[in-house]
Amino acid sequence: MQPLSLHDWSDHLRAFAVPSLEGAPLDKSRKSGEHALRFIETFADERGDRRAVDRPLLAFLFGIHPGPTPELGARHADLRLWWALHDGSPIDAIVSPPPGPIVGASAFESGAIEMTTETELAALHALAHHADRDARWRGRCLDAARWHVAMLQPDN
């Protein structure tokens, strides 16, 4: 079997995203902040789940402000990175130093692998957007991605 091309991967990911994002204000020509906020307020994934990261992630995707930043604990690197895209908070203290995961290797030693992986991937996703604004984060993103490929099993 041949590996999938980037175009094939794009098609696969879009097919998975479409059911969850049905009705989303993704058409930039008809972008309405009010419509986007309504969508975010009622958003749930295909299983009916809502995660704390949904609000800042979707607001970033739609190009709107998500509202006031909530109080976030130090353990929530993913949330802190997503909210920092909106409020401009510094992120240096959030990102664990290389090598390894954005949330730090100790998070994987002390937490459930599935939840820690979800947090780590959300943190990496947010950090990639920070890297678009500040190129010094690109190397850290690549280092974390290499760690993921080497250390995590595909089912996580």
Buried (B, 14 or more C-beta within 10 A) or exposed (E): EEEEEEEEEEEEEEEEEEEEBEEBBEEEEEEEEEBBBEBBEEBEEEEEEEBBBBBBBBBBBBEBEBEEBEEBEEEBBBBBBBBBBBEEBEBEEBBBEBEBBBBBEEBBEEBEEEEBBBBBBBBBBBBBBBBEEEEEBBEBBEBBEEBBEEEBEEEB
